[in-house]
Amino acid sequence: MVHLLKVARLLRLARLLQKLERYNQYSVLVLALLMCMFALVAHWGACIWYAIGKAELEDNDNNWTAGWLYELSERLDQVMHNRTHAIPDMLTCYVTALYFTCSSLTSVGFGNVSANTNAEKIFSVCAMLVGSIMYAAVFGNVTTIIQRMYARRATFHSKTKDLKDFFRIHHFPRQLKHRMRDYFQAMWSINNGIDFKQILKDFPEDMRGEIGLHLHREILSLPIFQQAPPGCLKGVALQTERLVCGPGEFIMHKGDAVNYLYYVCSGSMEVLKQEQVVAILGKGDIFGTDLDYDDPVSVSGCDVRSLAYCELLCIQVKGLVESLLLYPDYAETFNTELPNDLTYNVREGHEDHSDDESSTAAPVITLPSISEDEEEEEDKHNNNDDDVVCKERPTRLSNQREADDEEGGGTPMSPLLSHFSREYMSSTDWLASRGRLPNGHIANAISMKITWYTATSYCYHHGVYHDLGLDLIRTISRYLQLT
């Protein structure tokens, strides 16, 4: 009787069930716990079934051969001549009892181990009732958990089928279909089909601000936001969105309204003016426009296009201005520091004209491009003069730049060459994928994964003189432009 008091510990199972409800998102863990619970109930049932069988042998004087233990001994050729000897070993009895209990709980019941006495039949009825409840509770949850584990995959296949039907109905061109399919798969790999905006709607505004501080901490941890009040940071976080764009996608065109301030989380982008690359933006760069609190919407003076899959954090300019105006002291500081923190200001050059040499806008280095005729002429010239030694003393690009600086005619360094834009890329693989790869010094330089910043230094340290160095710059410029 003393041992029966320990049964009160079973009340702790209610506490376990509450924890299961709290941690039900961990599907594998809950699945394992439910199976352990079923095994525990089956173990208890096997112990009770063995106790009933042994009691039938010892206490039933008139019908002691009707119990399941006696039948088991006969099947094992261990016939009992009395009620205390020749009982099968404990392991055999436990395995048989566990087998019968599991069969009863799962409503299978093969019949090779059956209930014959009244006590055994009563236990069998109780085991079947408990089994029906556990089958609905445990195995029902197991089915739900397994379906939940594969729900995302089913949703992905369903949306993929809808996308294919959409292509078939509206007859999209092949190239556009490939871009749409690639973008859909890239977005799914990033967010796993979760709509963050829909999830945030269920939370209060203050909590949404804290969530935004965590989700957009990459841009909100920049030096320009270090002096921002907490309330201002939450307001800016609510105006921040995450954007993913594929290779060759335009973020903005010349003449478009600049509605966002962009921060590059990953990938690389190029800034184009008159079909020429004027800047390369990489991870950690900020581009957009400075703020005008009277007229916050500016106009872009260039095109911005992605070179690979890029992930951006975008702060809505109008919402940013509204948040800053609530904190005038910090708004003045932010407006003063923003032009210095921008890697590239896309508003510059909007009102410039290519033939207006007296423009007051800050000049920007443009990467030299080369026409087809010029390229053919240079190829012929290089092929004819491969073995010719230059008689004049060669001039290197770095020396030429120093001479320009001394004369005062040097061109200011473009944001393309800034420290924050030195993002390495495998130029060899990139050029090989387009079927052409330069030779000589150009191939050696590109195989070193050079950046625009290191192009001139490579020419200097490797003795590549002005003509070949210029050809290097032109070739890289040409091959980095998407066609």
C-alpha positions as a printed Julia matrix, in Angstrom:
483×3 Matrix{Float64}:
   0.0     0.0     0.0
   2.91    2.32    0.68
   4.09    1.98   -2.91
   0.65    2.96   -4.18
   1.16    6.43   -2.74
   3.79    7.02   -5.4
   1.0     6.95   -7.97
   0.26   10.54   -6.93
   3.36   11.53   -8.88
   1.39   10.9   -12.04
  -0.31   14.24  -11.44
   2.9    15.81  -12.75
   1.86   14.67  -16.22
  -0.59   17.59  -16.34
   2.36   19.95  -15.94
   4.16   18.1   -18.73
   1.17   18.52  -21.04
   1.17   22.26  -20.41
   4.82   22.46  -21.41
   4.06   20.46  -24.53
   1.48   23.06  -25.52
   4.04   25.83  -24.97
   6.79   24.16  -26.98
   4.62   22.56  -29.63
   6.49   24.45  -32.38
   9.45   22.12  -31.85
   7.84   19.36  -33.87
  10.54   16.71  -33.56
  10.8    17.13  -29.78
   7.05   16.94  -29.26
   6.85   13.91  -31.54
   9.51   12.12  -29.49
   7.79   13.01  -26.19
   4.43   11.73  -27.41
   5.96    8.43  -28.46
   7.68    8.15  -25.08
   4.35    8.75  -23.38
   2.76    5.95  -25.4
   5.65    3.62  -24.52
   5.25    4.51  -20.82
   1.53    3.67  -20.84
   2.28    0.41  -22.66
   4.92   -0.45  -20.03
   2.44    0.16  -17.2
  -0.14   -1.98  -18.97
   2.37   -4.81  -19.44
   3.19   -4.78  -15.71
  -0.51   -4.94  -14.81
  -1.12   -7.73  -17.34
   1.71   -9.8   -15.86
   0.41   -9.21  -12.32
  -3.06  -10.41  -13.38
  -1.65  -13.55  -15.01
   0.46  -14.42  -11.98
  -2.49  -13.82   -9.65
  -4.61  -16.22  -11.71
  -2.0   -18.93  -11.22
  -1.59  -18.45   -7.49
  -5.11  -17.55   -6.31
  -7.48  -19.33   -8.72
  -7.55  -22.84   -7.29
 -10.35  -24.18   -9.5
  -9.35  -22.75  -12.86
  -5.63  -21.89  -12.63
  -4.87  -23.38  -16.06
  -7.06  -20.83  -17.89
  -4.7   -17.87  -17.45
  -2.47  -16.48  -20.19
   0.75  -17.49  -18.39
  -0.26  -21.17  -18.47
  -1.01  -20.94  -22.21
   2.36  -19.28  -22.76
   4.18  -22.07  -20.94
   2.41  -24.7   -23.08
   3.4   -22.96  -26.31
   7.0   -22.85  -25.11
   6.88  -26.58  -24.17
   7.31  -25.69  -20.51
   4.2   -27.43  -19.16
   3.39  -26.54  -15.53
   2.75  -29.48  -13.17
   1.92  -27.12  -10.31
   1.25  -23.38   -9.94
   4.67  -22.35   -8.62
   7.17  -24.09  -10.87
   8.04  -24.01  -14.59
   6.87  -20.41  -15.08
   8.61  -18.86  -18.14
  11.49  -16.52  -17.39
  10.79  -12.88  -16.56
  12.04  -11.47  -19.89
   9.75  -13.76  -21.9
   6.79  -12.89  -19.71
   7.47   -9.12  -19.96
   7.91   -9.13  -23.74
   4.7   -11.13  -24.18
   2.78   -8.82  -21.84
   4.13   -5.72  -23.65
   3.17   -7.25  -26.98
  -0.41   -7.84  -25.81
  -0.71   -4.35  -24.3
   0.53   -2.6   -27.45
  -1.86   -4.69  -29.55
  -4.77   -3.66  -27.33
  -3.82    0.04  -27.22
  -3.51    0.25  -31.0
  -6.76   -1.72  -31.53
  -4.94   -4.39  -33.55
  -5.41   -7.51  -31.42
  -3.89  -10.5   -33.26
  -5.45  -13.02  -30.86
  -2.38  -15.21  -30.26
  -2.34  -13.83  -26.69
  -5.93  -13.62  -25.47
  -7.88  -12.91  -22.29
  -9.65  -15.95  -20.83
 -10.48  -15.2   -17.19
 -12.78  -12.45  -15.96
  -9.91  -10.35  -14.61
  -8.04  -10.57  -17.9
 -11.15   -9.63  -19.88
 -11.83   -6.6   -17.67
  -8.25   -5.42  -18.16
  -8.55   -5.94  -21.92
 -11.69   -3.78  -22.05
  -9.96   -1.02  -20.07
  -6.88   -1.24  -22.3
  -9.04   -0.86  -25.41
 -10.8     2.2   -23.97
  -7.5     3.82  -23.0
  -6.09    2.87  -26.38
  -8.94    4.58  -28.24
  -8.33    7.81  -26.27
  -4.57    7.65  -26.77
  -5.0     6.85  -30.45
  -7.0    10.05  -30.9
  -4.78   12.19  -28.66
  -1.27   10.88  -29.29
  -1.41    9.59  -32.84
  -3.69   12.42  -33.91
  -1.07   14.9   -32.73
   1.64   12.84  -34.38
  -0.2    13.07  -37.7
  -0.66   16.82  -37.28
   2.99   17.35  -36.41
   4.17   15.37  -39.43
   1.86   17.34  -41.7
   3.12   20.58  -40.17
   6.72   19.56  -40.8
   6.01   19.24  -44.53
   3.49   22.1   -44.76
   6.06   24.57  -46.13
   7.14   22.13  -48.79
   3.53   21.54  -49.82
   2.92   25.29  -49.97
   6.04   25.75  -52.12
   4.9    23.11  -54.61
   1.4    24.6   -54.67
   2.69   28.12  -55.39
   5.09   26.76  -58.01
   2.18   25.09  -59.78
   0.16   28.32  -59.6
   3.1    30.19  -61.12
   3.35   27.71  -63.99
  -0.39   28.03  -64.64
   0.03   31.81  -64.6
   2.75   31.51  -67.26
   0.6    29.25  -69.39
  -2.5    31.46  -69.25
  -0.81   34.78  -70.04
   1.9    33.52  -72.48
   4.91   35.26  -70.95
   8.15   35.37  -72.97
  10.72   32.76  -72.07
  13.29   35.17  -70.62
  10.76   36.87  -68.37
   9.47   33.49  -67.18
  12.97   32.42  -66.19
  13.53   35.66  -64.29
  10.22   35.33  -62.46
  10.88   31.69  -61.56
  14.42   32.4   -60.35
  13.25   35.35  -58.28
  10.45   33.28  -56.71
  12.86   30.52  -55.74
  15.4    33.0   -54.36
  12.76   34.76  -52.27
  11.47   31.44  -50.93
  14.97   30.39  -49.88
  15.3    33.66  -47.94
  11.94   33.99  -46.16
  10.62   30.42  -46.49
   7.28   31.76  -47.67
   6.62   33.79  -44.49
   4.91   37.16  -44.88
   6.59   39.29  -42.21
   4.2    42.21  -42.67
   1.21   39.98  -42.01
   2.83   38.61  -38.85
   3.7    42.07  -37.5
   0.08   43.21  -37.82
  -0.86   41.05  -34.84
   1.41   42.98  -32.45
   1.03   46.44  -30.89
   2.95   49.36  -32.37
   5.54   49.6   -29.6
   6.35   45.91  -29.88
   6.5    46.2   -33.67
   9.12   48.9   -33.16
  11.23   46.59  -30.99
  10.84   43.8   -33.54
  11.93   46.21  -36.27
  15.01   47.19  -34.27
  16.04   43.54  -34.24
  15.17   42.75  -37.87
  16.83   45.89  -39.27
  19.72   46.18  -36.82
  22.25   46.21  -39.69
  21.23   49.66  -40.88
  20.07   51.04  -37.52
  23.47   50.29  -35.96
  25.28   52.61  -38.39
  27.17   55.58  -36.87
  24.6    58.03  -38.2
  21.95   56.48  -35.93
  24.08   56.21  -32.78
  22.84   59.52  -31.38
  19.21   58.86  -32.28
  16.69   58.72  -29.39
  15.08   55.3   -28.81
  11.69   56.57  -29.94
  13.15   57.86  -33.18
  14.88   54.54  -33.84
  11.61   52.66  -33.38
   9.88   55.05  -35.75
  12.6    54.56  -38.37
  12.45   50.79  -37.88
   8.74   50.83  -38.71
   9.54   52.64  -41.97
  12.2    50.11  -43.0
  11.57   47.31  -45.47
  13.69   44.46  -46.81
  14.08   44.16  -50.57
  15.62   41.38  -52.67
  16.45   41.9   -56.34
  17.86   39.53  -58.93
  20.75   40.01  -61.36
  20.14   42.71  -63.94
  17.17   44.23  -62.11
  16.97   48.02  -61.97
  16.43   49.53  -58.55
  15.8    52.94  -60.06
  16.04   54.72  -63.39
  17.17   58.22  -64.17
  14.31   60.62  -63.54
  12.54   58.35  -61.03
  11.47   59.68  -57.66
  13.84   58.56  -54.9
  11.42   57.31  -52.27
  13.87   55.22  -50.25
  17.28   55.34  -48.62
  19.05   52.07  -49.47
  21.55   50.0   -47.49
  23.25   47.05  -49.23
  23.2    43.97  -46.98
  24.65   41.59  -49.58
  25.46   41.48  -53.27
  26.84   44.15  -55.59
  25.26   46.86  -57.72
  26.4    49.27  -60.4
  25.5    52.92  -60.94
  25.1    53.94  -64.58
  25.17   57.36  -66.21
  24.71   57.52  -69.97
  25.34   53.76  -70.21
  28.67   54.09  -68.39
  29.5    52.57  -65.02
  30.36   55.33  -62.56
  30.23   53.39  -59.29
  30.13   49.88  -57.9
  28.22   49.43  -54.65
  28.79   46.49  -52.32
  27.99   45.23  -48.85
  27.77   48.02  -46.29
  27.28   50.82  -48.83
  24.47   53.38  -48.56
  22.95   55.1   -51.56
  20.04   57.42  -51.97
  19.76   61.17  -51.56
  20.14   63.82  -48.9
  16.98   65.05  -47.21
  15.02   68.2   -47.88
  12.43   68.54  -45.13
  10.34   70.91  -47.26
  10.32   68.59  -50.28
  11.48   65.1   -49.16
  11.01   63.46  -52.58
  14.03   63.86  -54.88
  14.68   62.8   -58.46
  17.37   60.31  -59.45
  20.11   61.41  -61.82
  21.34   57.9   -62.65
  20.37   54.26  -63.07
  21.1    51.67  -60.38
  21.23   48.03  -61.45
  22.08   44.86  -59.55
  24.96   42.67  -60.68
  23.92   39.65  -58.63
  21.24   38.72  -56.13
  21.18   41.62  -53.7
  19.49   42.08  -50.35
  18.7    45.66  -49.41
  17.25   47.47  -46.42
  15.13   50.39  -47.58
  14.02   53.29  -45.37
  11.03   55.15  -46.75
  12.12   58.78  -47.13
   8.72   60.28  -46.35
   8.32   58.2   -43.19
  11.93   58.93  -42.21
  11.29   62.68  -42.44
   8.12   62.37  -40.36
  10.02   60.47  -37.65
  12.93   62.94  -37.65
  10.68   66.0   -37.39
   9.46   64.69  -34.02
  13.05   65.09  -32.73
  14.31   68.45  -34.12
  17.73   68.33  -32.45
  18.61   64.94  -33.88
  16.99   65.82  -37.22
  19.49   68.63  -37.72
  22.39   66.32  -36.85
  21.11   63.6   -39.17
  20.64   66.01  -42.07
  24.19   67.3   -41.6
  25.88   63.88  -41.42
  23.84   62.08  -44.08
  25.67   63.54  -47.15
  28.99   62.41  -45.66
  27.72   58.89  -44.92
  26.18   58.33  -48.35
  28.43   56.17  -50.49
  26.69   57.54  -53.57
  24.17   60.37  -53.89
  21.87   59.42  -56.77
  20.44   62.95  -57.04
  23.74   64.4   -58.25
  23.74   65.06  -61.97
  19.97   65.05  -62.46
  20.01   68.58  -63.84
  23.4    68.18  -65.53
  23.82   68.07  -69.3
  26.56   66.09  -70.95
  27.67   69.04  -73.1
  27.58   71.62  -70.31
  31.16   71.92  -69.13
  30.41   74.73  -66.71
  28.14   72.65  -64.51
  28.65   73.24  -60.8
  27.88   69.65  -59.82
  30.73   67.63  -58.38
  32.53   65.73  -61.14
  32.43   61.96  -61.08
  34.95   59.59  -62.59
  33.43   57.5   -65.37
  34.97   54.21  -66.28
  36.23   54.32  -69.88
  34.2    52.34  -72.36
  35.33   51.14  -75.75
  33.46   50.79  -79.01
  33.57   47.77  -81.31
  35.69   49.57  -83.92
  38.15   50.82  -81.33
  38.44   47.34  -79.87
  39.18   45.79  -83.28
  41.79   48.45  -84.04
  43.45   47.94  -80.65
  43.48   44.16  -81.14
  45.2    44.57  -84.52
  47.66   47.03  -83.05
  48.49   44.7   -80.14
  48.89   41.66  -82.45
  51.27   43.53  -84.77
  53.35   45.06  -81.97
  53.65   42.13  -79.55
  57.44   41.93  -79.96
  58.12   45.63  -80.26
  59.88   47.26  -77.29
  58.7    50.72  -76.43
  61.58   53.15  -77.04
  60.2    55.91  -74.89
  60.21   55.7   -71.15
  56.83   54.19  -70.16
  54.43   56.16  -68.04
  52.47   54.29  -65.41
  48.95   55.09  -64.4
  49.94   56.03  -60.86
  52.61   58.47  -62.1
  50.16   59.97  -64.53
  47.67   60.55  -61.72
  50.37   62.2   -59.58
  51.25   64.53  -62.45
  47.61   65.45  -62.91
  47.29   66.19  -59.21
  50.34   68.45  -59.26
  48.9    70.42  -62.17
  45.61   70.76  -60.36
  43.7    68.98  -63.09
  43.2    65.69  -61.34
  39.68   64.3   -61.18
  38.27   63.64  -57.69
  38.04   60.03  -56.69
  34.69   58.42  -57.45
  32.7    56.58  -54.77
  33.56   53.6   -56.93
  37.05   53.72  -55.43
  35.97   54.32  -51.84
  37.06   52.03  -49.04
  33.5    50.89  -48.44
  33.03   49.71  -52.03
  35.98   47.3   -52.25
  33.98   44.13  -52.72
  35.85   41.28  -54.3
  34.3    39.23  -57.08
  35.49   36.3   -59.18
  35.99   38.05  -62.5
  37.44   34.97  -64.18
  34.31   32.91  -63.62
  32.12   35.88  -64.53
  33.87   36.46  -67.85
  34.15   32.76  -68.66
  30.38   32.4   -68.29
  30.0    34.96  -71.09
  32.27   33.06  -73.44
  35.19   35.53  -73.51
  38.25   35.89  -71.34
  41.06   38.41  -71.93
  44.62   37.23  -72.23
  48.0    38.34  -70.93
  48.22   40.79  -68.07
  44.45   41.3   -68.15
  43.73   37.63  -67.49
  46.34   37.52  -64.72
  44.88   40.57  -63.04
  41.3    39.36  -63.27
  42.23   35.88  -61.99
  43.44   37.58  -58.79
  39.82   38.71  -58.17
  40.9    42.33  -58.46
  38.59   45.2   -57.63
  38.33   48.53  -59.35
  40.47   50.04  -56.64
  43.31   47.58  -57.19
  43.29   47.81  -60.99
  45.71   50.73  -61.18
  47.92   49.39  -58.4
  48.22   46.1   -60.28
  49.39   47.97  -63.36
  51.98   49.84  -61.28
  53.47   46.92  -59.34
  53.55   44.51  -62.29
  55.1    46.91  -64.76
  51.99   47.2   -66.88
  52.44   50.47  -68.71
  49.92   53.13  -69.58
  48.53   51.69  -72.84
  48.06   48.17  -71.5
  46.78   49.5   -68.17
  44.18   51.58  -69.96
  43.23   48.51  -71.95
  42.8    46.65  -68.66
  40.47   49.31  -67.28
  38.5    49.42  -70.51
  38.15   45.66  -70.7
  36.91   45.34  -67.13
  34.48   48.19  -67.73
  33.17   46.54  -70.85
  32.72   43.08  -69.38
  31.1    44.27  -66.17
  28.24   45.87  -68.09
  25.3    43.5   -68.32
  23.97   42.9   -71.81
